[in-house]
Amino acid sequence: MNIAEIEELKLQVERKYGKVLGTSTDFYDFSLVMERLTGNHISPSTLKRMWGYVNDTHKPRRLTLDLLSRYLDYEDYQAFLRWLKTNTKYNSSFFSARQLISSEQATGTTIEIGWSPNRLVRLRYLGDSQYEVVKSENSKMKAGDKFMTGCFIMEQPLYLPYIEREGERTPPFIAGRNGGLTVIRIFENGLP
């Protein structure tokens, strides 16, 4: 049972409860707390099935979803879904950002990117969204590494599906996991 809305309902229930439901005792205790607070009873075995603690392929009943939604102070599961659709945390949106778009760069352009703490990488644009690392300071990237990306966005992490290193592909790489890129510079004629 991996329906995104149900997974979010479970996450919100755990946040309100203040504890992850992961043991048999957790489900028993939560069942009692829920009944005491709302007057509604969901058996620990139903909760275990819903949370995947026991193997079961049945979808939760609508009543179970309604009762958990009421625990979260919604009228029912449909009200929870309406809130989920209008909550800006879960919606896609446009945003303003300083960015460098690969397709707008001339082949041979030198670009520098940086992120905390004190990581600085100088790149040469090879064309077709491909870059080669020319110089790397305090980063796991190495001179000679190559990668592809469509853009660099200030204050957003740089996600790379792989780095090509000495003819091999690395696992996925993330630069600026905390705080995103803090430096994006273009150098004229390859000079600072």
Secondary structure by P-SEA (a helix, b strand, c coil): cccaaaaaaaaaaaaaaccccccaaaaaaaaaaaaaaccccccaaaaaaaaccccccccccaaaaaaaaaaaccccaaaaaaaaaaccccbbbbbbbbccccccccccbbbbbbcccbbbbbbbbccccccccccccccccccccccccccccccbbbbbccccccccccccccccccccccbbbbbccccc
